[in-house]
Amino acid sequence: MGSIGEEKLKQPWIETPLIESAALSKDVGCRVFLKLENVQPSGSFKSRGIGNLIRRSILSHPSPSTLHFYSSSGGNAGLACVTAATALGYPSTVIVPETTKPMMVAKIRAAGATDVVQRGASWQEADEYLRDEVLAKSENGVYIPPFDHPDIWAGTSSMIPEIRSQLEGSRPDAIVCSIGGGGLFCGLMQGLDEAWPDDSEKVKVLAVETEGAESLNASLKAGRWVALPRITSMATTLGAKQVAEKAFEHGKRKNVTSVVLSDAEAAMGCWRFADDERVLVEAACGVSLAVCYDGRLKKLLPDLTPESKVVIVVCGGSTITLDILAEWKKTYAYVERLATDDEGIPSTLSAPVTRHLN
């Protein structure tokens, strides 16, 4: 352990609310709870895992005051790195691809980044530049990966004891989460094993991806750990061409179901959730919420009863605006043609009119 005592170094993430959604419960036909990770300091669940990795790095370093943290993510991981480092009083630099949107660059700078450098046409090129050029010249630089690290999984696993306490000690029947590289998924699986070591596999886990970013699903279909040739989904923050190997191992467990939905369904999940719960989330999160609409969850988990408890991890994200949401609602209106006509669900009434066409 380093020279800073653990009790003196604060935790750069918060306990988030778990609320029961009346609208989604009505649509699904069971008790649906929302774990609101979108209210984390960085706006996503990444505050837990990346915050824990940064914190553990400080505590284990013999000269922690000299550290400088580096990330190559132009999305939620980079924002979480900067947010946590700033909260703990440390400098941070993010190397992002030249394709990163100006809004995200501005958000990372506003969060307190020491510098934001745009380099390369892809995340891989930005990451190579960070590793080969920047870190090679930084004696006290610490590399913060976006998802593939045990300390990231350990930090993310802190969600499960919160859920257990918020459900008054009871075990959820199912958890629904999005998966990109697998940091969230690995953390949840670790947390379930720690909270219910003898019964963790009684909790069904739906690991949800979008078409064009389904790296877990591709590996499970192939029966081996494989990489996608490229990412074609608009849910770019799910855009890991290959999941963490640990995520692939967890994906093979009997209580896990790999689910793949379209970009259109992910967009639908975003706008309907905004109308139902007054919360904006990006497509990477919306794809998990889409599972709750129009009978999808009941088809995936037919044994659910009205008293079953399903937790949806609202993982958050910072790449969404009202303009983007409005455009999606217009572009992907066709996905609602088969939607429910239950007028007791607010987003049914606000859905695009084309949903009533055949």
Secondary structure, DSSP 8 states (H G I E B T S, - for coil): --SS-GGGS--SS----EEE-HHHHHHHTSEEEEEEGGGSTTSBTHHHHHHHHHHHHHHH-SSGGG-EEEE--SSHHHHHHHHHHHHTT--EEEEE-TTS-HHHHHHHHHTT-SEEEE-SSSHHHHHHHIIIIIGGG-TTEEE--SS-SHHHHHHHTTHHHHHHHHTTT---SEEEEE-SSSHHHHHHHHHHHHHSTTTGGGSEEEEEEETT--HHHHHHHHTS----S----S-GGG--SS--HHHHHHHTSTTEEEEEE-HHHHHHHHHHHHHHHS----HHHHHHHHTTSTTHHHHH-TT--TT-EEEEEE-B-S---HHHHHHHHHHTGGGGGG----TTSHHHHHS-GGGG--
